[in-house]
Amino acid sequence: RARHAGPPDGGWGWMIVAGCFLVTICTRAVTRCISIFFVEFQAYFGQDYARTAWIHSIVDCATMLCAPLGSLISNHVSCQVGIMLGGLLASAGLILSSFATSLEHLYLSLGVLTGLGFALCYSPAIAMVGKYFNKRKALAYGIAMSGSGIGTFILAPVVQLLIEQFSWRGALLILGGFVLNLCVCGALMRPIALKEDRKTAPEFLEQDYVPKAQERDLKRMSACSPLIKAWSHECLCYCSWKEYDFLLMPGFMVLAVSVLFMAYGCSPLFVYLVPYALSVGVSHHQAAFLMSILGVIDIIGNITFGWLTDRRCLKKHRHFCYLFAVGMDGLCCLFLPVLQNFPLLVPFSFTFGYFDGAYVTLIPVVTADVVGTSSLSSALGVVYFLHAIPYLVSPPVAGWLVDTTGSYTASFLLCGFSMIFSSTLLCFARLAKKIKRTHLRSLTNETDTKQHIWTNGAIAYSVTAELDQKDVEFLAADTNSYSNR
């Protein structure tokens, strides 16, 4: 295990980026390409839109719902073990899906098993990039997350060709072999120990001794349990709490709520873009090409937004860049129902793909800015976990609206308004925080303040009765977070 005082911002970190790049190809790009199977599944099993859409919903839901499990294995066992195990499970799910005889079979194999495998790979790989990079974090994430776009660009026409040549069963079997490359990605994830990681451990672990009272208790149990001797109940509880204490941070709470609406809005489009294009007279190859366009422009959004938000002028405004990208994708969804031929759908794929790549890149960056690098793996697990229910519900709801109304308009409008609300909510929360911070600072300038330096370097303000205790605590926490940055 490599030991560093801080993120090295290079070196083996670029191999971590390459590994994460391949992970996003094998997970997110493959998940997107499942929508190309939508028409084949619907025709073969003779089911409606809503029942067929559950396949894509379950694989997306399982991927995000089990993301905390991936973080847990990465934190307490090994990132390498977690990703390799996930690769084996995902491959097994795709291979078993090629023998499916019913939609229920696909729900379990392609949905649950493959989604679980993707979950064990996705969030740990993304968290590893955050541990190796600080100054160039957004750029590193832009390159790593561009695998989703590049994979979609390449796999969409390839999957369509495989379906035509080998049927949907043969295409799933080949994808199962392709996804085994996740095991190679796992081998690249060399662990790294940072100085700030050791700050989260209990004091008695840092000093490498056990308190006397605890030592007496351990001696009573030492004959039967070496594990309890090494890890006391107090230590486990402390570490578990420190891993998830960010859940009570107001900034993270607002981000979590906005993510719920954003996830609801973005998922149905990847399921229904190809069926919608076919419904307005676009050919199968042109519909698959729309997914390819969306994928390749996604790459440009990943890299350019990653590079731009690393610039000094935009680094402090990453939250606003994120909410702007989400809002633009929402506007694209609102205009989609009036685009009813291939020449009009191409600009849509360009615009939606660019801003989709932009906000996907900024999700881990914004999360790291809110919770810090030491809690990034656990926080990403929770953020992706919050995607689970919207990913599960939104495609079937959109399919039900299509079956009920006979049109895609209501589905796409609901997606657009959901993403715009997500962006607006985060915008108002950031503005409210800025206004309150300005108000508190103006009050402290008018009062007689005294500064005391704490041992952790933060500044505490002794303020007169004009400020209540809650305002003082808010100001101290805010000052501490800015000093850490």
N, C-alpha and C positions, 0 to 999 in steps of 0.2 A: 504493500500500500504506500503510494507516494505521499510525502508530507510537505505541505507548503504553508507559509504564513498567510498567503492570500491566493486567489485564483490566478493561475499562471498566464492567462490570456494568450495562449499559444501552445507550442510544443505538441504533446500528445493530445491536447485539447482539440486539435484539428481532426485527429482520428476519431475522437468522440463525436464531433460534428458529422463526420462521414458515416459513422455507425448510426447516429440518430436519423440522418438523411435516408438511409436504407430502411430503417424501422418505419418511418412515415410512408415510404413507398409501399412496404409490405402490409401496412395496417390501414391507414386512411385512404390511400389510393385504391386498394383492393375493395374496401368497403364502398367507395363511390361507384366502382365499376359493377357492383352487384345490381345497380339500377338497370344496367344493360340486360340483365337476365329477367327483368320484370315482365316484359311482354312474353318471353318464352315460358316462364312459370305460369303466367295467367292463361296462356293458350293450352299448355299441357295439362294443367290440373283443372281448368274450366271454372275458375273462381273469380269473384269480383275484385275491384280495385282495393277495397279496404282489407279483405283477408290476405291478399297477396302482399300488400304493403307491410304487413306485420313482420315479414322476413327481414327486411332492411331495418325496421324499427328495433327488432330484438337484438340484432348484431350490434347496432349503434348503442342501444341501451346497455347491453352486457359489457361492452367496452368501457363505457363511462361509469356504470354502476360498480364495477369491480376495480376501478382505478385505485381506490384506497388500498385494496389488497395488494396491487402491484407495488405501491409505495411501501407497504408494510414489509413485504418480502425483501425489497431493495434495502430498506433501512436496517433490518434485523438479520438477514441472511446474506444476500449478495445481489447486486444489480445484475451481474453476469448470470447467476443461477435463475433469477426471475425471468429474464428475457429469453434464455434458452428453453426453459420450461414453457413459456408462453408460445414460442415458435412451434414446439411439438404439438401443443394443444390446438393451435390455430390450423396447422396443417392437417391434423387428424379430423377436425371438423369439416374442412373443405373436401377431403377425400371421402368421408362418410356421406356428405351431401350429394356426391355424384351417384350414389345408389338410392336416393330418396324415392319413395313411392307415394308420398302424400305431403301436403303442406306442413302437417304437424311434425313430420320427420325433419323437414327443413328448419322449422322453428327451433328444434333441439340441436341439430348438428351445425347448420350454418349460422343460426342465431346465437344460441347459448354457448356452445363449445368453442366456436371460432371467436366469438366476442370475448369470452373469458381469456383465451390465449392472447388476443390483441391487448386486453387490459393489462396483463402482466408485463407487456413490452413497452407500451406507449408512454405512460407517465414517468417510469424510471429513466428511460432514455432521454426524455426531455429535461428532467431534473439534472442529469449528469452534465448537460451542456451548461446549465447555470452555475454549476460548481467549478467549472474550468474557465469561465469567462466572467469579466466584470466590465472593463472599459469598452470592450467590443461585444457586449452581450447581445444587443439587438441584431447586429450583423450576423453573429454566429447562429442565433435562432432563425434569422431569415434564411440562411443557407440550409440549415438542418430541416426546417419546416417546408422548404421548397420541394422536398421529396414528394409531398402530397400532390403538388401540381405537376411535376415532371412525370410521376407515376401515372396520374390520370391521363396526361397527354399521350403517353406511350401505350398504356394498357387498354384504354378505351377502344381504339381501332383493332388492337391485337385480340382483345376478348371477343369483339364482334366477328372477327375472322375465325377464331377458334370455334365459336358457336356454329358458324356456317360449315366449317370443315368437319368438326367432331361432335356436334350437337352440344347442348348445354351440359350434359353429363361429362363429356370429355373435357370441356373447357374448365369445369370445376376441378376435375382431377389434375389437370396441368397446373392450375392455380395453387392447388394443395402442395405440389412439389416446389413451386416458386416460393411460397411462404416459408419453407424450411430455411431459407436464407436468414431468417431472424436468428437462428442459432449462431450463425457467423457474426451477426451484429452484436450479439451478447458477448462474444469472446473479445470484442474490441473495448468493452466498457471497463477500463482499468480504474479501480477505486482510488479516491484521493481524500486525504485527511487535511482539513483546513483548521487554522487556529481558532476561528469563531465557532467551529463545531464543538470544540472542547469546552467552550463557555457554557454550553447547554447541559453539561453533566453536573451531577451533584458534587458538592465540595469534597465529600469524603472519597469520591472516586478520583478526583483530580489529584488529591494528596496521597492516593494509593494506600490508604489505611482504613480500617473499620472501627467505628466508635466502640468503646468498651462495653456499653450496654448491649449493643447489637452483636458484638463478638461473643458475649456470654450466651445470647440466644442461638447464635449459629452453632456454637459448640454442642448444644443439646441435640441439634439436628444433623450434625456433620456426618454421622455414621450412615445415614440413609439417603442423603440428597446432596451431592456435590453441586448441582445446579442452584439449589436454594442457598448454599453456602456462598456461591459466587455472586448471585443476583438476589438480593433481599427484596422482600415485598415493598419496602419503602422506596428502594431504587427504581423498581419497575413502575410504580405509581408515579413517581416524580418524572421519569423519562417520558412516560405516556402523556402526562399533562403538558410537559414542555414541548412535545411534538405538535400538540393541537391547541396551544393557548392562543394562537392567532384567531381562533373562531370567535373570540369576544371583541376583536378589534372592529370599531365602527366602519373603517375603510373597507375591510374585507367583507363585512356584512352587506354593504351596498354593492360591492362588486359581485358578490354571490347572487343577489337578487337580479341584477342586470343580466348576469350570465343565463339565468333561467329563461328569460324572455328572448334573449339572443339565440339560444339553442333551439327554442321552439320555432323561431322563424327561419333558421338556415337549413334545417334538415329536410323538409319536404321537397325543396327545389332539386336536390340531387337525386331524389327518387322519381320525380315527375317531369323533369325537363325532357327526357327522351320520350316518354309517352305523350307529353303535350305536343312536342314537335311532330310526332307521327300523326297526331289527331288533326293537325292543321295542314297536312299534306306533304310534310318533309319526308324524304326517303330514309331508310334505315341507316345507310352509310353517312348521310348528312347529319342525322340525329346523333350518331356516335361521334361525328366530327365536332359537333357543338360541345360535347363533353371534353374533347381533346383541346379545343380552343380555351375552354374554361380552365383546364388544367395548366396549359402553358402560360397563360396570363397570370394564373395564380402564382407561378414561379416569380414572375416579374414583381408582383405585389409583395411577395415574401422578402425578396432581396432588397428592392429599392426602399421599402418602408423600414426594413431593418437598418439599412445604411443611413437613411435620413434621420431616424429617431436616435441614432448614436451621435449625431452632430450636436454641438454645444447649444445651438439656438433652439433645438427641439427636444433635447434630452429631458428638460424639466416639464415638458408638455406631452408626455407619452400617453397619459390618460385621455387627453383631448384628441390626440391622433387616433386612439383606439375607438372612442365613441363616434368620431367622424366617419371612420371606415364602416362601422356597424350601421350607422344611419344611412350612408350611401347605398349599402346593400339592401336596406329596407326600401328605399326609393326605387331601386331596380325592380324589386318584386312587385311594387305597385303598378309599374308600367308594363310588366310582362303580358297581361291578358290582351293588350292591344297589338302585340307583336305576333302576327299570324302568317309569316312566311320566312324562309331561310335567310334572305338578305337582312331582315330586321332582327332576327334572332342572333345573328353573328355579333353585332355591336353589344347586345345584351350580355352575351357570354364574355366578351372582352371586359365590360365594366364590372359585372358581378364578380368575375374571376379575380380581377385586380384587387378589389377591396376585400374580398374574402381572404385572399392571401395576406393582405395587410393586417387585418384584425387577428387572424390565426397566429401570425408571428408575434403580435403584441400581447396575447393572453399570458404566456409565461413571463414576459418582461414586466408587465403591469403587476402581475401577482408577486414577482420578486421585489418590486418596488414597495409593495404594501407590507409584506410579511418578512422580508429579508431572505438572504441566501440559505441560512441554516435551516429554515422551516420550509424551503421551497418544495422539496419532494412531497411532504405531507400536504402542503397547501394545494399543489397541483392535483394531487389525488382527490382532494375535496372538490376543487373546481371542476374537474372532469366528471366526478361523481354527480355533480349538480346538472350535468348535461343529460344524465340517464333518463329521467322521467320525461322531459320534453322530447328527447329522441325517440322514446318509446311511444308517446301519445300522438305527436304531431303528424307523422305520415298516415296512420290509420284515420285520424280525424280529417285530414285533407282528402283521403280516399273516400270517406263517407260523404263529404261535401260534393265530390265529383259525382258519386253515384246518385246522390239526392237531387242535385241541381242540373246534372248533365253538362256541366261546364267547369273549367279550372279557375274561373275568375274569383269565386269566393275563397278558394284555398290560397291563391297567391296574394290576395288582398290581406287575408288574416296573417300570413307570414310577414308581409311588409310592415303592417302596423305593429306587430310584435317586436320586430327589430328596431323600429323607430322609437317605440316606447322604452326599450332597453337603453338606447343611446340617450334619450331625453332624461331618464331617471338618473343615470350616472352623471350627466352634465349638471343637473340641478344640485345633486349631492356635492359635487366638487365646488360649485359656486357658493353653496351654503357654507361649506367648510372654510373657503377663502374669506367670506364676509365675516364669519365669526372670529377667525384668526385676526383679521384686521381690527375688528372691534375690541378684542381683548388687548391687543397691543396698544391701541389708543388709550384704553383705560389705565394700563400700567404706566404709560407715560405721564398721566395726570396724577398718579398717586405716588406716595413715597415708597419706593421699592428698595429692597436689599437683596443682593445676590449672594448665594452660598453655593460653593462648588461641591458636588457629591463625589463619592469615590469612583463612580462610573463615568464621570465627566459631564453629566447633565447639569443644567442651571436651575436652581429652585428659586422662586420668587416669593418673598414675604410681602404680601399685599394687604392694604388696609381693608376695612369692613365693606368698602364699596364692591369688592369681588367676593362672591361666595366660594365655598370650598370646591365645588364641581368645576367652576371656571379655572381655578388655580391648577387643579389636576389636569384638565384638558390642555392648558398652556404648557405645563411641564412635560407632558407626554409628547406634545407637538414639537417642542424645542429639542427633546431627546431624539425624536425620529429624524429631524433635520440635521442634527449633529452627526448621527450615524451615517447619513448619506454623504 
